[in-house]
Amino acid sequence: MQRNVAGFLNAMVGLDVVTGQEVAERFERDESHCPPQRPVAVVFAHTESDVMRVFQAASDWKVPVTPSGARTGKCGAAIAAKDGVLLSFEKMNAILSIDVEDMTATAQPGVVLKDLYAAVEKVGLFYPPDPNSWETCSLGGNVACNAGGPSALKYGVTGQYVLQMNWVLPDGRFIRVGRRTFKGVAGYDLTHLFVGSEGTLGVATEIVLKLLPTPRAVRTALFSFSSLRSAIEAGRQIFALGVLPRALELFDDVAVRAVRPHIDAVGLSAGAQAALIVELDGGSDDALLDELSRCVRATDPLETTVAGDQGQRAKIWNVRQSLSAALRRLHGLKISEDIVLPRSKVLTGIERFKAAGLAADLTVATYGHLGDGNLHTNVCFASETDRPRVESFVARMMEEVISLGGTVSGEHGIGLSKRAFLLSELGRAQYEVQRELRDFFDPSQISNWGKVFR
Ligand SMILES: Cc1cc2nc3c(=O)[nH]c(=O)nc-3n(C[C@H](O)[C@H](O)[C@H](O)COP(=O)(O)OP(=O)(O)OC[C@H]3O[C@@H](n4cnc5c(N)ncnc54)[C@H](O)[C@@H]3O)c2cc1C
C-alpha cells in the first residue's frame, strides 16, 4: 500500500492533533544543526491507547511516525521524516508513583527531568542521571538516547536505572519489558535493547526507574592548571589516589577563554589554560574535604576554589552550563560533537584535533566529561559558507576517533547527523545485523524510519 497521510489523519479523529502554523514553528527542528523538516501533523498522546492507535493507523496507512519528547536532542533524531507525523509525549507527563521501600519511581515518558528530581528528592531518594539539559529534557528522550551527564563517571547513564518499560511496538502491539526488581535475568534483555534505540524500535509509554539513597554530602571544587596536559594528568592522579569523583569535568584553553567572564566570579587563576571541576559525594563532609585536600596535594593546581555552600556550587556548575553559549558568543557558529576516547588517548586525541584545526584555520574547543573520556569537541567557525569545509573536517575527526579506539557518540545518539559514521565504527557485519534487527521490529518502516541507519 502507498503512503496515505489523509487516511492516517482520518483514523486520528478524536485524538489531540495539530497541523498548520503551530507545527511549523514548534516542531520542525530540535537542538541539532540538522535541516528542519515540517511534519504534516503532530499527534499529542494522552494515554497508552492513543499511542497504540497512532502506530496501528500508521502501519495501516504506511505513514512514518517520529516520537518526540522535549526536542532538546542534538543529533536530529526527533526531526520528522518527509511526509511524516510526530507523536509528541509532552502531555503524557505524570509521575505515577514513587515507592520508597522498593526504591523505584514509575513515570510517563513526557516527565521533564527536573520534575522527577524534585519528586524523588522530596522522599529522600536520588535519581543520578544528570544531562545538562535536565531543566527541559524529558525522560522518554533520555531513555531513547540513553542520556548521560557529569555524574555518569560514578553512577552510569540512564539505561542503568531503567528497570521496566511499557513499550508500544511499531505495529501498535503492546509489551511490557524488564521487571521492577533490581535484579533479574529471565529471557532476553529487551529493556536494554530498546534503551538507546532513538525511537526506531517503538516507544516507551511508562518507565520504572531504579533510585538510590541520596548521598549525605557533596563537595564541588574548581581547579585551574597552566596546561591541558597538567589538567589531564591531574585526572589520572585523582584516580591513582583511589578516589572516584562524582564528576570530573574538563575545560581546555579555548573553553577557559570563552567562559573567563563567568569564571572570574568563581575564582580561577589568571594564568589558567585549562580547568577541572572535581565533585565528590559520600557519607560525610569531613571525609570529602579530606579527600579533596589529598586531590589538591597530588595534582598541584595553580588555584583551587572549593564551593562552601549550594550557592557557590551552583555558580561553578553555571560556568559549565554556560560553556556552549559562551563559545558561540566568541566564535559565532560551531559544530559540537560528543565523542568518547579511551582515557589513555584523551590528550593525544585533543592535541591532534587542535593541530588539525590549526592547519585548517579552524578553532577546536574541547570540554566535557574527562572522567569517562566523553568529550564535547566543538569546531568553531564564523560564516555559514564555511559549513561544508567544517563538516569534512568533522568527518576526518570522527575517523581519527574510531582509529584511537573511541566512539562517535557517548550520549547524544546517532539520529541524522552521525549516520555517516556508524558503518565505520561498527564494521559492515555488525552494521548489517543491527539493521536486520531494526527491520525485524519494524518491517513496515514506521517508527522513526531514516534515523540511525541510512
Ligand atoms: C543545552 C543542552 C545540553 C545537553 N546536555 C546533554 C547531556 O549532558 N547529556 C546528554 O545525554 N544529552 C544532552 N543533551 C541532549 C538532549 O537533551 C538529550 O539527548 C535528551 O535525552 C533528549 O531528550 P528530549 O526529551 O529532548 O528528546 P527529543 O529530542 O524530543 O528526542 C530524542 C529522541 O528520543 C526519541 N523519543 C522521545 N520520546 C520517546 C519515547 N517515549 N519513546 C521512544 N523514543 C522517544 C525521539 O524520537 C528521538 O529519537 C543536551 C541538549 C541541550 C540542548
The ligand as an SDF file (V2000), in Angstrom:
LIG
                    3D

 53 58  0  0  0  0  0  0  0  0999 V2000
   21.8270   22.6280   26.3990 C   0  0  0  0  0  0  0  0  0  0  0  0
   21.8000   21.1320   26.1700 C   0  0  0  0  0  0  0  0  0  0  0  0
   22.5760   20.3210   26.9650 C   0  0  0  0  0  0  0  0  0  0  0  0
   22.5520   18.9340   26.7710 C   0  0  0  0  0  0  0  0  0  0  0  0
   23.3050   18.1530   27.5960 N   0  0  0  0  0  0  0  0  0  0  0  0
   23.2260   16.8130   27.4780 C   0  0  0  0  0  0  0  0  0  0  0  0
   23.9830   15.9770   28.3570 C   0  0  0  0  0  0  0  0  0  0  0  0
   24.6910   16.4310   29.2520 O   0  0  0  0  0  0  0  0  0  0  0  0
   23.8650   14.6350   28.1950 N   0  0  0  0  0  0  0  0  0  0  0  0
   23.0600   14.0940   27.2400 C   0  0  0  0  0  0  0  0  0  0  0  0
   22.9700   12.8630   27.1660 O   0  0  0  0  0  0  0  0  0  0  0  0
   22.3770   14.8630   26.3700 N   0  0  0  0  0  0  0  0  0  0  0  0
   22.4220   16.2010   26.4740 C   0  0  0  0  0  0  0  0  0  0  0  0
   21.7080   16.9830   25.6090 N   0  0  0  0  0  0  0  0  0  0  0  0
   20.9430   16.3620   24.5280 C   0  0  0  0  0  0  0  0  0  0  0  0
   19.4510   16.0580   24.8790 C   0  0  0  0  0  0  0  0  0  0  0  0
   18.9900   16.9010   25.9140 O   0  0  0  0  0  0  0  0  0  0  0  0
   19.2920   14.6110   25.2490 C   0  0  0  0  0  0  0  0  0  0  0  0
   19.5920   13.7890   24.1340 O   0  0  0  0  0  0  0  0  0  0  0  0
   17.8910   14.2320   25.7690 C   0  0  0  0  0  0  0  0  0  0  0  0
   17.9220   12.9000   26.2090 O   0  0  0  0  0  0  0  0  0  0  0  0
   16.7970   14.4020   24.7190 C   0  0  0  0  0  0  0  0  0  0  0  0
   15.5490   14.3940   25.4010 O   0  0  0  0  0  0  0  0  0  0  0  0
   14.2630   15.0620   24.7470 P   0  0  0  0  0  0  0  0  0  0  0  0
   13.1290   14.8120   25.6530 O   0  0  0  0  0  0  0  0  0  0  0  0
   14.5200   16.4580   24.4070 O   0  0  0  0  0  0  0  0  0  0  0  0
   14.1000   14.1630   23.4450 O   0  0  0  0  0  0  0  0  0  0  0  0
   13.8570   14.5950   21.9260 P   0  0  0  0  0  0  0  0  0  0  0  0
   14.9390   15.4750   21.4430 O   0  0  0  0  0  0  0  0  0  0  0  0
   12.4740   15.0770   21.7470 O   0  0  0  0  0  0  0  0  0  0  0  0
   14.0040   13.1660   21.2380 O   0  0  0  0  0  0  0  0  0  0  0  0
   15.2110   12.4680   21.2820 C   0  0  0  0  0  0  0  0  0  0  0  0
   14.9940   11.0440   20.7760 C   0  0  0  0  0  0  0  0  0  0  0  0
   14.1160   10.3720   21.6430 O   0  0  0  0  0  0  0  0  0  0  0  0
   13.0370    9.7760   20.9010 C   0  0  0  0  0  0  0  0  0  0  0  0
   11.9180    9.6970   21.8430 N   0  0  0  0  0  0  0  0  0  0  0  0
   11.3270   10.6930   22.5290 C   0  0  0  0  0  0  0  0  0  0  0  0
   10.3840   10.1990   23.3390 N   0  0  0  0  0  0  0  0  0  0  0  0
   10.3740    8.8550   23.1600 C   0  0  0  0  0  0  0  0  0  0  0  0
    9.6200    7.7840   23.7160 C   0  0  0  0  0  0  0  0  0  0  0  0
    8.6750    7.9710   24.6280 N   0  0  0  0  0  0  0  0  0  0  0  0
    9.8920    6.5290   23.3050 N   0  0  0  0  0  0  0  0  0  0  0  0
   10.8460    6.2860   22.3770 C   0  0  0  0  0  0  0  0  0  0  0  0
   11.5830    7.2750   21.8050 N   0  0  0  0  0  0  0  0  0  0  0  0
   11.3480    8.5330   22.2040 C   0  0  0  0  0  0  0  0  0  0  0  0
   12.8950   10.6970   19.7070 C   0  0  0  0  0  0  0  0  0  0  0  0
   12.2780   10.0600   18.6190 O   0  0  0  0  0  0  0  0  0  0  0  0
   14.3590   10.9780   19.4030 C   0  0  0  0  0  0  0  0  0  0  0  0
   14.8880    9.8740   18.7150 O   0  0  0  0  0  0  0  0  0  0  0  0
   21.7370   18.3690   25.7610 C   0  0  0  0  0  0  0  0  0  0  0  0
   20.9540   19.2060   24.9630 C   0  0  0  0  0  0  0  0  0  0  0  0
   20.9810   20.5700   25.1480 C   0  0  0  0  0  0  0  0  0  0  0  0
   20.1290   21.4410   24.2740 C   0  0  0  0  0  0  0  0  0  0  0  0
  1  2  1  0
  2  3  1  0
  2 52  2  0
  3  4  2  0
  4  5  1  0
  4 50  1  0
  5  6  2  0
  6  7  1  0
  6 13  1  0
  7  8  2  0
  7  9  1  0
  9 10  1  0
 10 11  2  0
 10 12  1  0
 12 13  2  0
 13 14  1  0
 14 15  1  0
 14 50  1  0
 15 16  1  0
 16 17  1  0
 16 18  1  0
 18 19  1  0
 18 20  1  0
 20 21  1  0
 20 22  1  0
 22 23  1  0
 23 24  1  0
 24 25  2  0
 24 26  1  0
 24 27  1  0
 27 28  1  0
 28 29  2  0
 28 30  1  0
 28 31  1  0
 31 32  1  0
 32 33  1  0
 33 34  1  0
 33 48  1  0
 34 35  1  0
 35 36  1  0
 35 46  1  0
 36 37  1  0
 36 45  1  0
 37 38  2  0
 38 39  1  0
 39 40  1  0
 39 45  2  0
 40 41  1  0
 40 42  2  0
 42 43  1  0
 43 44  2  0
 44 45  1  0
 46 47  1  0
 46 48  1  0
 48 49  1  0
 50 51  2  0
 51 52  1  0
 52 53  1  0
M  END
$$$$
